[in-house]
């Protein structure tokens, strides 16, 4: 019974080591950061559009205020004209009233004057006609003054109505600008919160990355370690693959293949830290790739040689090359320069 318990404890211990090893080389969970960055970018675009609308409305406000100034000036001018015409009209009415009164109320005196001062009947008729023409001219002038008064009043009323419309548009502008300002303030508040959240996420991600790097460094070989190679199985293939003893011993193919030119690197990088945090050991079975998630396992075939490597670094950075194998991986495949290889993404079982 005690022996069975010890066996179970050992199994759990090795399972824990295996899981921590996989976590150490997994890609950092940056989806939350990317989502937050996307949200910030959208908020910045929204703010830009709101500010553009506000600027456009401010330009419209300047035009509106200038138009209102012109309308108010024209209204003031028409009020002055109307006052002048009213004075002129009142004076002409007073003159007309006096003449009518002289002719119709005190009609005897003027007519006697006309008769007495007339040299003959023809002169009398001429004087009477002249008085009638004067009265007719006064009435026509009075009519013209009234017509001018109506025209000025009509223009004044039109200007007043136009001012009311412009004032209504101005109030609408104020309402719209206030709403845009509220939206702008809300977007700025959300943007500030999103930036704070992004900084927090980046800091937490940095802390997690440091922890992963430390864990990866602890789980990698030291530069002077002696590395033993072992044979492992990749289902559904019958052939055995070669890898280092720290790698899992059983895998399953995913039918996801990559093809390309592979180079190798070693002495100049031996003992340095890789992109995953592991210490690079040229004698380990590792690989560099530009985009594959760190910690991905690859079954690589070159001619009749087969190996399993783990992606723990970024590269190669020379155009045309797809993989950069460690010195030991390239040596095991049997090439020392460049080689066109076939790789399949595999998963530990």
Secondary structure, DSSP 8 states (H G I E B T S, - for coil): -HHHHHHHHHHHHHHHHHHHHHHHTS----HHHHHHHHHHHHHHHHHHHHHHHHHHHHHHHHHHHHHHHHHHHHHHHHHHHHHHHHHHHHHHHHHHHHHHIIIIISHHHHHHHHHHH-SSHHHHHHHHHHHHHHHHHHHHHHHHHHHHHHHHHHHHHHHHHHHHHHHHHHHHHHHHHHHHHHHHHHHHHHHHHHHHHHHHHHHHHHHHHHHHHHHHHHHS--TT----EEEEEEET--SEEEEETTS-SEEEEEEEEEEEEEEEE-TTTTT-B-TTS-B--TTS-EEE-SSS-TT-EEEEEETTEEEEEEEEE----STTEEEEEEHHHHHHHT-SS-EEEEEEEEEE-
